[in-house]
Amino acid sequence: MRRILAAALMVMGILVSAGSPAQAASGPWSVVSAGNEHTCAINTGRSLYCWGNNNGGAVGDGTSGNHRTSPKKIGTSGVWASVSAGGAHTCAISTGNSLYCWGFNNNGQIGDGTAGSPDNNRLSPKKIGTSGVWASVSAGAAHTCAITTGKSLYCWGLNGDGQVGDGSSGNQRPSPKKIGTSGVWASVSAGTIHTCAISTGKSLYCWGDNQTGEIGDGTSGFTAIQPSPKRIGTSGVWALAVGGDYHTCAITTGKSLYCWGFNGFGQVGDGTSGNQRPSPKKIGTSGAWAVGSAGGTNGNGHTCATTTGNSLYCWGYNQYGQIGDGTSGSPTNDRHTPKKVGTSGVWAGSSGGAAHTCAISTGQSLYCWGRNDLGQIGDGTSGNQRPSPKKIP
């Protein structure tokens, strides 16, 4: 989630769920995506597992209204290439380039032409659009975007703030809607209520809600909605963008990191907090960053990024230990600049959820940390916090 909206709940004492026994080891792991209160990951054998909050069917195991505290295998073994966990829905692409979505569907975020919960929630993977044409997908809080193998971009779901990007706002799009010009899109990231994408020519575009400057065009405010793709910064220099709660980060082709948007808890990472950054702000050392992720809920955002040397850094809101440095509690333990997590040189990438984070090591081990009230960490427990990385089977 990006992805990633929910009201914060008070953490209670440790509670082990009797309805979700630990499964046998599922790793090694190749892909992980942390959603709002659930997590999904794909192992090196191309099997998909999900766990955490399952209200509305976000886990995808055919049930709803419970939670899974340990990884639960979803669908057929050996057929999954990528996955994106959103607010309370999930989407994944098969090795044959077919797209499937499932979970909460109140705003049409599944993309099968229906909307409304609970009647149209999907409790198991539902094929979306034409088979064999999808290359990547990103699930936001209540909208979804995906790119085809032909480099065309489609978005659908909630569009109250223009996050679908079709030039309108205040409506729903329950089916995939083509955005912008065909054949020019390389990657996309759906945030809470905004979206960013990078073209094949390395230009960055953002659209949707901009009340806290998350679009990055130097403006902000409740009337600053951007319902169509807006080019941000210099053309031809952007390699990766990630949309968080109310903030955004992007990495250039020269491996420099920039963040912008809401900075109430230091999630921008420039050493300050309690303000907004409506334009891209360079973070840390130039030329050192490889991949990033942005999470959060209700403006309580955090950010993580991995260096070219495979070290992991996180910063921002740390109420539940989502930074991963062994501390928790806000504002005392919020981090306003990048804070190294774990051992240097061993991290391949990370994914930030609402209040938890997961990362995969270069050795293909999976670790999660932060809030665990609904089992989103995946270690077989719930109702606790994990302020340091916890290895998941």
Secondary structure, DSSP 8 states (H G I E B T S, - for coil): ------------S-B--TTS---S----EEEEEE-SSEEEEEETTS-EEEEEE-GGGSS-SS--S-EEEEEEEESSTT-EEEEEE-SSEEEEEETTS-EEEEE--TTSTT-SS---TTTT-EEEEEEESSTT-EEEEEE-SSEEEEEETTS-EEEEEEETTSTT-SS--SEEEEEEEEESSTT-EEEEEE-SSEEEEEETTS-EEEEE--TTSTT-SS--STT--EEEEEEESSTT-EEEEEE-SSEEEEEETTS-EEEEEEETTSTT-SS--SEEEEEEEEESSTT-EEEEEEEEETTEEEEEEEETTS-EEEEE--TTSTT-SS---TTTT-EEEEEEESSTT-EEEEEE-SSEEEEEETTS-EEEEEEETTSTT-SS-BSEEEEEEEEE-
